[in-house]
Amino acid sequence: MQSHAKIVIVGGGIMGTSLAYHLAREGWSDCVLIEKAELTSGSTWHAAGQISHSVSHFGLAKMNGYGIDLYNSIEQETEQSVTFHGCGSLRLAYTDDELDWLNYTMSVGLGVGFNMDIIGPDEIAKLHPYYNLDGVKAALHTPDDGHVDPAGAAFALAKGARMNGATVIRHNRVTGIEALASGEWKVITEQGEITCEHVVNAGGTYARQIGQWVGLDLPITNMTHHYVITDTVPEFLELDTELPVVRDDRLVSGYIRMEQKSGLIGIYEKANPNTVWDDGTPWEAENELFEPDYDRISPWLENALERMPILAELGIKRSVHGAITHPPDGNMLLGPAPGLKNFWCCCGSQIGIAWGPGAGKYLAQWMVHGTAEINMRDFDPRRYGPFADRDYQIVKAREDYLLRHEIPFPGLNRTDGRPVKTSTLYGRLKDQGAIYEEIFGWERPRWFAPEGMAREDAHSFRRAPWFDAVARECHTVREAVGIMDLSGFGKIDVSGPEAESFLDRMVANRVPRKTGGIVLTHILNEAGTIEAEVTVARIGDDRFYLAFAAFSELKVRDWLTQHRNDGEDVTVGNVSEDFGCLVLSGPRSRDVLRQVTQAPLDNESFRWLSARTIEVAGAKVRALRVSYVGELGWELHVPMADMPAVYDALWAAGEAHGIGNFGSYALNAMRLEKGFKGASELTNEVTLPEADVMRFCKLDKGDFIGRDATVKSQEGERPWTCVYMDIDADDADCLGSETVYHNGRRVGAISSGGYGHWVGRSLAFAYVEPQCAKPGTELSVAVLNTRRAARVLAEPVYDPASEKPRS
Ligand SMILES: Cc1cc2nc3c(=O)[nH]c(=O)nc-3n(C[C@H](O)[C@H](O)[C@H](O)COP(=O)(O)OP(=O)(O)OC[C@H]3O[C@@H](n4cnc5c(N)ncnc54)[C@H](O)[C@@H]3O)c2cc1C
């Protein structure tokens, strides 16, 4: 075995083989994949092999679309059969909410270029005459879907990897991984050691154990899932085409398809889901299956037989009950591991046959080019921190399994296993009706249920029952003063004699030269696309305070620590949990704050976009005069223990001014009115010129990471531009990812949207072809699959001159 390689991939399932193939195709062919047994002998070989275009998540839709294309072409490329059955599929809707889901999926999928349609019961019956359609309203028909032989697919990818120069080693277990002083990794195997630059954990159900070797606690739990195969179905013997796969989320909670001339029924039971190997997968496990547990799946299995009576009297000739990896939110762990350089995750995949090809492609892009062409935020392993302990991992994985065939409502509030991270105001705000959401473990108020309203979240693809409550919160902020607990912010102190020059190299804007200055800026990668948006406040001669979105906490921490030069005199301190954050915003905010601090707050003494340490209710508070809602206001970064005292004092002072709580839904509505971009606009897919935020970039300040690429993007042709628009919506606003049209032609997609309650307009941001970006351009948007007229706006619909925050 060779002693050195650029990359070592541990694990030869669909995820590892796909990554090896795509890395080799990207030119990183000095890549060694090591598998402890036969390729595919983990979860891959026993998968049912389905892959569908019925996906409403934009990134996953891209992955599935790519996967189907690859499965259609790789056989020819490698001469290894993958047996793609292009039978199409049907996803059924019995209720209006399910129909909304299908329509939303259409709104996304058509933009990605998928062949799909919503059809009624008559047409469904023509495609699938054996399904009992009682109660079915419609189905999403995706004719290009199908299923593959999963082992064949992984073998083809492995062969393709070899054909492009990669090495695949079987029957050799990796027994340890160690970090070397050189920054490289030592991979210890049964057949010797390999030193490499990059190591990838593609260990499937073993991935958590592999992570433990290097100090990681990867949030992966193994759930078990069944499918059964019936005896031969006499009716199928007559068929010369294969029936489409049926996904019946409501009654079957799973899928039914033909497996040659038999029926195949897969069930995701909606009660008592089963975990396995919680303390570690036995190393000797190979092609492991479990005894079927019919009691667990029987209610849904019975429904399946009732829905497809031709299967009802047949025996079951084979049952497959195997393990699948589930991270807490069900998305893969795809990207850099937290805290480690060049240690990558390619694991935690619950539908790896569908996701594997795309996962390999986009992770390879990230590793080779520093970024991928799709937004990787939802897959980034650094979205989990120590808050995701083993109890949380297991509870959330079980919840995720149960949700597999539930409607993926926008903002679906997954409540199991919470709270794990709360600010010291949690109880107070809960008593006042806060409906919390979870973000990087933190509980963040989403909206406040008024007296008399049920204190639980409501979900819909349309305007939900919280709509009026959010409207009232927006009015409180715009007319008087609102207060919000935004403690989840990522917060980092950067200090030391070289802090200024270091940060100037890290970000695109010029960092403040004077103490008290604040800038909004972006961390870019070498490709010039956005890693994070960060507020930088200079709080001392050689001290800066960085605040940014909660989910970027570990990403920004790692970025800064890993880009520090040897010997550079800079300290990076993560203070995210030391400080809470209270947002005080609205025309009366100065009147309120003035009553609880001696610090002068007039425009002369405390300018817009400046920071001071002030005393509030006896606490030393980092006060930043900024406002994401576009009002006069402050962000008060308060030592966590002092949050209750500060909140109480502000509330007491504010009562005479009409103070009220607000949550993230109102925050989103108001930032849209102000035309402020958010996390969905500022992603690893786009450069600053594409995002139209060059006013936050100083090209003349000297070099910084991503500068050359930014210049190139500014001077060259851009694939898209971010535009701000209003939409003639009905009772549903844009959720993100909907297709945008110009004169009937697809020209882009929505990045985020919502309703501006103060201005009474539906608003959104979208990425569109640059020739459609001119203000006044008439566009249309597929909102729940209905085209709605939209216009590109020249300026924010609220306070375009930004007079209010400066008042
Ligand atoms: C019943 C069932 C049906 C399914 N149906 C579908 C479906 O229809 N569509 C779909 O998309 N997905 C389906 N899945 C899910 C799919 O099987 C998994 O998501 C996928 O196989 C995961 O692939 P992987 O590469 O991450 O893991 P694995 O296939 O488990 O690969 C990991 C590999 O790493 C190796 N390894 C681990 N540790 C080491 C080590 N220390 N040294 C060397 N090698 C090591 C293992 O031996 C293993 O081969 C199904 C799963 C089940 C259980």
The ligand as an SDF file (V2000), in Angstrom:
LIG
                    3D

 53 58  0  0  0  0  0  0  0  0999 V2000
  -34.1400   -0.6870    3.9070 C   0  0  0  0  0  0  0  0  0  0  0  0
  -33.4590    0.5080    3.3350 C   0  0  0  0  0  0  0  0  0  0  0  0
  -33.8990    1.0430    2.1320 C   0  0  0  0  0  0  0  0  0  0  0  0
  -33.2880    2.1580    1.5850 C   0  0  0  0  0  0  0  0  0  0  0  0
  -33.7410    2.6650    0.4070 N   0  0  0  0  0  0  0  0  0  0  0  0
  -33.1620    3.7600   -0.1350 C   0  0  0  0  0  0  0  0  0  0  0  0
  -33.6280    4.2880   -1.3600 C   0  0  0  0  0  0  0  0  0  0  0  0
  -34.5720    3.7920   -1.9540 O   0  0  0  0  0  0  0  0  0  0  0  0
  -33.0120    5.3930   -1.8560 N   0  0  0  0  0  0  0  0  0  0  0  0
  -31.9820    5.9680   -1.2200 C   0  0  0  0  0  0  0  0  0  0  0  0
  -31.4830    6.9780   -1.6990 O   0  0  0  0  0  0  0  0  0  0  0  0
  -31.5080    5.4810   -0.0570 N   0  0  0  0  0  0  0  0  0  0  0  0
  -32.0780    4.3910    0.5060 C   0  0  0  0  0  0  0  0  0  0  0  0
  -31.6040    3.8980    1.6950 N   0  0  0  0  0  0  0  0  0  0  0  0
  -30.5280    4.5970    2.3860 C   0  0  0  0  0  0  0  0  0  0  0  0
  -29.1480    4.2490    1.8510 C   0  0  0  0  0  0  0  0  0  0  0  0
  -28.9540    2.8700    1.9530 O   0  0  0  0  0  0  0  0  0  0  0  0
  -28.0800    4.9880    2.6390 C   0  0  0  0  0  0  0  0  0  0  0  0
  -28.3900    6.3430    2.7610 O   0  0  0  0  0  0  0  0  0  0  0  0
  -26.7280    4.8820    1.9420 C   0  0  0  0  0  0  0  0  0  0  0  0
  -26.4420    3.5790    1.6120 O   0  0  0  0  0  0  0  0  0  0  0  0
  -25.6320    5.4460    2.8310 C   0  0  0  0  0  0  0  0  0  0  0  0
  -24.4180    5.3000    2.1460 O   0  0  0  0  0  0  0  0  0  0  0  0
  -23.0200    5.5610    2.8620 P   0  0  0  0  0  0  0  0  0  0  0  0
  -21.9850    5.4840    1.8380 O   0  0  0  0  0  0  0  0  0  0  0  0
  -23.1190    6.7840    3.6890 O   0  0  0  0  0  0  0  0  0  0  0  0
  -22.8870    4.3840    3.9420 O   0  0  0  0  0  0  0  0  0  0  0  0
  -22.4830    2.8480    3.7480 P   0  0  0  0  0  0  0  0  0  0  0  0
  -23.0920    2.2470    2.5630 O   0  0  0  0  0  0  0  0  0  0  0  0
  -22.7840    2.1960    5.0470 O   0  0  0  0  0  0  0  0  0  0  0  0
  -20.9410    2.9010    3.5010 O   0  0  0  0  0  0  0  0  0  0  0  0
  -20.0000    3.1260    4.5260 C   0  0  0  0  0  0  0  0  0  0  0  0
  -18.8530    2.1860    4.2950 C   0  0  0  0  0  0  0  0  0  0  0  0
  -17.7920    2.5440    5.1470 O   0  0  0  0  0  0  0  0  0  0  0  0
  -17.1090    1.3500    5.4790 C   0  0  0  0  0  0  0  0  0  0  0  0
  -16.3090    1.6280    6.6790 N   0  0  0  0  0  0  0  0  0  0  0  0
  -16.7640    2.0740    7.8710 C   0  0  0  0  0  0  0  0  0  0  0  0
  -15.7430    2.2050    8.7290 N   0  0  0  0  0  0  0  0  0  0  0  0
  -14.6280    1.8460    8.0770 C   0  0  0  0  0  0  0  0  0  0  0  0
  -13.2670    1.7570    8.4550 C   0  0  0  0  0  0  0  0  0  0  0  0
  -12.8740    2.0510    9.6960 N   0  0  0  0  0  0  0  0  0  0  0  0
  -12.3760    1.3580    7.5380 N   0  0  0  0  0  0  0  0  0  0  0  0
  -12.7630    1.0650    6.2720 C   0  0  0  0  0  0  0  0  0  0  0  0
  -14.0520    1.1010    5.8730 N   0  0  0  0  0  0  0  0  0  0  0  0
  -14.9850    1.4870    6.7680 C   0  0  0  0  0  0  0  0  0  0  0  0
  -18.2430    0.3790    5.7170 C   0  0  0  0  0  0  0  0  0  0  0  0
  -17.8150   -0.9510    5.6490 O   0  0  0  0  0  0  0  0  0  0  0  0
  -19.2070    0.7490    4.6110 C   0  0  0  0  0  0  0  0  0  0  0  0
  -19.0390   -0.0200    3.4690 O   0  0  0  0  0  0  0  0  0  0  0  0
  -32.2040    2.7550    2.2580 C   0  0  0  0  0  0  0  0  0  0  0  0
  -31.7450    2.2160    3.4540 C   0  0  0  0  0  0  0  0  0  0  0  0
  -32.3760    1.0960    4.0050 C   0  0  0  0  0  0  0  0  0  0  0  0
  -31.9060    0.5440    5.3000 C   0  0  0  0  0  0  0  0  0  0  0  0
  1  2  1  0
  2  3  1  0
  2 52  2  0
  3  4  2  0
  4  5  1  0
  4 50  1  0
  5  6  2  0
  6  7  1  0
  6 13  1  0
  7  8  2  0
  7  9  1  0
  9 10  1  0
 10 11  2  0
 10 12  1  0
 12 13  2  0
 13 14  1  0
 14 15  1  0
 14 50  1  0
 15 16  1  0
 16 17  1  0
 16 18  1  0
 18 19  1  0
 18 20  1  0
 20 21  1  0
 20 22  1  0
 22 23  1  0
 23 24  1  0
 24 25  2  0
 24 26  1  0
 24 27  1  0
 27 28  1  0
 28 29  2  0
 28 30  1  0
 28 31  1  0
 31 32  1  0
 32 33  1  0
 33 34  1  0
 33 48  1  0
 34 35  1  0
 35 36  1  0
 35 46  1  0
 36 37  1  0
 36 45  1  0
 37 38  2  0
 38 39  1  0
 39 40  1  0
 39 45  2  0
 40 41  1  0
 40 42  2  0
 42 43  1  0
 43 44  2  0
 44 45  1  0
 46 47  1  0
 46 48  1  0
 48 49  1  0
 50 51  2  0
 51 52  1  0
 52 53  1  0
M  END
$$$$
